[in-house]
């Protein structure tokens, strides 16, 4: 792919990302949620997306951190104690962010009232 195509693809992506919120907020009062059940559906979708992104991001981060640590240990085994402690601390912090996203999604689910319940 030549640089002209890459630039065109980049510009198209930026324009698409910047134009999406404008389209989402362009709805009039006629398209607003009609009752609390419409809003609750959007909260449920938001909670599901939060859980999915938290799990995906946490898994990717933990995998990359572990891979880099094991590669460093494989190259220099005598540095293992100096590598393992920061790696475990980093994994714990990544996991805490994932759990924080789960808690937020749980609170979003708590705001949802189901019909007949």
N, C-alpha and C positions, 0 to 999 in steps of 0.2 A: 504494500500500500504506500503510495507516494505521499509526500508531505501536504500536497494540495487536498487530497481526499481526507487525510487526517484532520486538517484544519476545518474542512467543511463538516465533517462528522462532529468535531468538538463544538463548533458554533451551533449546529442543529441541536445537539444535546443540551447546551446551555439555554438556548431559546425555549426548548421544550420544558425544561425544568422550571424556568422562570415564568412561563405562560400557564403552567398547570394551576398554581394557586389562584390566579386571576379568574380562570374558568370555574374553579370550585366556589369562589365567593361571588360569582356573578348571578346567582339565583335570586329571584325576587321573593316577595312575601308569599306569593301563591305556591312556591315550591318549598317553603319552610316546613319543618316537621309539624305535623298536624296535632300530635298528642305526645304524651310522655313515652309511649311505646316505640315511636319512631326514634326518639332520642336514645332510648335504652338499647335499641339495636345498634346504633352507632357506637355507644359505649362498649357493647360486647365485641364489636369488630375491633375497636381500639385496644381492648384488653388482649384479644387474640393476637393482634399484630405485635403488641409489646412483648408478650411471652415468646413468640417466634423469633423476633429480632434479638431478644436477650439471650435465648438459647444459642442461636446461630453465632452471634458475636462472641459470647463467652467460650463456646467450643473452639472457634477459630483462634482466639487469643491464647487459650490454654494449649492448644496444639502447637502453635508457633513458639511459645515460650518453652515448652518441654523439648521440642525439636532442637531449638538453639542451645539449650542447656546440655542436652545429651551429645550434641555435636561438639560442643566445647570440651566436655569431659572426655570424649573419644580422642580428641586431638592432644589433650594434656591431662592425663588421668590424675596427676598430683594436685590439680586445681579443683578436684571434685568437691571438697568441703567448702571452698570459697564460692562455688557456683550453686550448690544445692540450696543453701540457706536463702539467698535472694530469690531463687526460682520458686521455692515453696511460699515465700512471702508474696511474691507476685501472683502466683496461682490463687492464693487465699483472697487477695484483693480483687482479682478478676471474678472469682466466685461470689464475693460479696456484692459486686455490682449486678450480677445476674440475679441474685436473691432479692436485691432491692427492686429490680424491675418486676419480679414476680409479686412482691408485696404491693407495688403500685397497681399491677393488673388485678390483684385480689380486691383492692379497694375500689377499683373501677367496677368490678363485678358486683360489689356490695351495693352500688348505687343503682342497680338494675332491678326494676320491679317487673315480675312476670305476670302475664294475664291470669286471673283466677287465683293468684297467690298472695 
